[in-house]
């Protein structure tokens, strides 16, 4: 790639504009916030330049730079509309620098909340998958039981798990256990349904292939049916993961004492919208990171698919 | 006693309250070390017959004996190659072969399994594709892996259900010659007993000791023919001979007389 293709990009131009915009005088005395925007932008630009220098495929670089370009554009507009020209209500729309500042100040609290939320999700999600996948294999394989189970799981799976929360609170000792329980339910039914339909849809000829190799039942179930059903199992797992986040953050807004949903809810109740925005952005970042890791795992386990 | 004895095999299906006879009184035998092709047009029940031999389908009448014992299901004395889907798509070529070996020889170590797998993949010319997944291999290469697996399992009997039926003409001849070479071996080892289903007459002549011709409606054996050509066979030389042409025409007229009777014509002129 030429120097021009690597470094002379609209994204880098937007970076320069973003810095220049910061030079304009602030409306109120908000000096530290300018510094925080600058530090954030410089940090991002370092990554951009590193990527521009080392990335080999132009398509990948284009995608990354386009996304960062949007980010810079947003920051420019946001800075102008808040800190520089005061076009928006400052109580509802904090300047970007204030958000970055708040993030840095609250980082300890945020990490604790991330740990709490992610911990609950992992616990409920892994527990549900660990039970639903083997159960789905057995139910899908035993055709008659599986038919009944399909209808039962359709009925139970159609109840939005969030409505279990009040009942869960009555049943279980802590709010944390209620959250785990709800995540468990949210994950269990889609994973079970995905696994059973995966098993039922395994090519008959693939099963014949295994039969003529004279495999025993255990090998048939775990070395043949399980991998063959894996693509559909992952569909269920994906669905469970998406619903889990929605549910957990909703649940945390109802009665938790920590967690990311609680962070957002608590500060918006106090009218602290800077922290509310910090919370929203952190939730977005956490979800993206987890989905990214999950996708990596999925790609690795399904690498044999074209 | 023959290696495989097929005795009065009958298969009736009931489909939408109509009964349908796929096989009627099929009987023939296969000697140990014999290569037998079952040939016939589609619908003659040749694949049904093979699936009973494989142990994944069961007859409504008659039985099949292997070494004098009736077949009760699948068994580790038989290796199978299908036309499609023999391989597991989530295993590399190597793992597919090693997995097959594991099912028949439970005691040997993992290293040994992979060593044998490599050895047989070399034999079918896939040295450089051992770690590829089936989706990364051509149809012909996939069948090579399936053959390597069946041979590596070292079963007495090989059952092949139109293994080259979906391969293009050029690769089909290459694979036929490869199979012929591997089966004939160097004359020192005992030959495997093979039942090979096909609808390709030249393929059947090249490979077999005996051809079992089947006819349709109901599926039945119409004729058993010994293939008179001596081994080792070389296709290029064999097809040049006058005897080959005569024998081939004889088979063709048998083959087409069945089709002619099915479509209601009197005779088909070749």
Interface residues (C-beta under 8 A of the other chain):
Chain A: X203 X205 X206 X208 X209 X210 X211 X212 X213 X214 X215 X219 X223 X224 X227 X228 X230 X303 X304 X305 X306
Chain B: X51 X54 X55 X56 X74 X75 X76 X78 X79 X80 X82 X84 X85 X86 X87 X88 X89 X90 X91 X99 X100 X103 X104 X133 X134 X135 X136 X153 X159
